């Protein structure tokens, strides 16, 4: 379960980064500044991939945890 908590904390950290770059990008676009569009798109995609990866790790950790619990209860 500690592993799941660790991944959830990491996921939260990357969501905060995602929120930060999105907010900055929206502020820039409201000022009609489009220079950082490619930077935003690349980083947005990278962060979303990391979050997806963490989701997979969380699912695996839950699966491993439930398998271990079933073995202990048998």
C-alpha positions as CSV (number, residue, x, y, z in Angstrom):
1,X,0.0,0.0,0.0
2,X,3.0,2.3,0.6
3,X,3.8,1.9,-3.1
4,X,0.4,3.1,-4.1
5,X,0.6,6.1,-1.9
6,X,4.0,7.0,-3.3
7,X,2.6,6.8,-6.9
8,X,-0.4,8.9,-5.9
9,X,1.8,11.6,-4.4
10,X,3.9,11.6,-7.6
11,X,0.7,11.8,-9.7
12,X,-0.5,14.8,-7.7
13,X,2.9,16.5,-8.2
14,X,2.6,16.1,-12.0
15,X,-1.0,17.3,-11.9
16,X,0.3,20.4,-10.1
17,X,2.9,20.9,-12.9
18,X,0.2,20.4,-15.5
19,X,-2.0,23.0,-13.8
20,X,0.9,25.5,-13.6
21,X,1.9,25.3,-17.2
22,X,-1.7,25.4,-18.3
23,X,-2.4,28.5,-16.2
24,X,0.7,30.2,-17.5
25,X,-0.2,29.4,-21.1
26,X,-3.7,30.7,-20.7
27,X,-2.4,33.9,-19.2
28,X,0.0,34.3,-22.2
29,X,-2.8,33.6,-24.7
30,X,-5.1,36.1,-23.1
31,X,-2.3,38.6,-23.8
32,X,-2.1,37.4,-27.4
33,X,1.3,35.8,-26.8
34,X,1.5,32.6,-28.8
35,X,5.3,32.2,-28.8
36,X,5.3,29.3,-26.3
37,X,2.6,27.2,-28.0
38,X,5.0,24.4,-29.1
39,X,6.6,24.4,-25.6
40,X,3.2,24.1,-24.0
41,X,2.0,21.3,-26.3
42,X,5.2,19.2,-25.9
43,X,5.3,19.6,-22.1
44,X,1.6,19.0,-21.8
45,X,1.8,15.7,-23.7
46,X,4.9,14.7,-21.7
47,X,3.1,15.3,-18.4
48,X,0.0,13.5,-19.5
49,X,2.2,10.5,-20.5
50,X,3.8,10.5,-17.1
51,X,0.4,10.6,-15.4
52,X,-0.8,7.7,-17.6
53,X,2.3,5.8,-16.6
54,X,1.7,6.4,-12.9
55,X,-2.0,5.2,-13.4
56,X,-0.6,2.0,-14.8
57,X,1.8,1.6,-11.9
58,X,-1.0,2.2,-9.4
59,X,-3.2,-0.4,-11.1
60,X,-0.3,-2.9,-11.1
61,X,0.4,-2.2,-7.4
62,X,-3.2,-2.8,-6.5
63,X,-3.3,-6.0,-8.5
64,X,-0.1,-7.2,-6.8
65,X,-1.4,-6.2,-3.4
66,X,-4.7,-8.1,-3.9
67,X,-2.9,-11.2,-5.2
68,X,-0.6,-11.1,-2.1
69,X,-3.6,-10.7,0.2
70,X,-5.3,-13.6,-1.5
71,X,-2.2,-15.8,-1.1
72,X,-1.9,-14.9,2.6
73,X,-5.6,-15.7,3.2
74,X,-5.3,-19.1,1.6
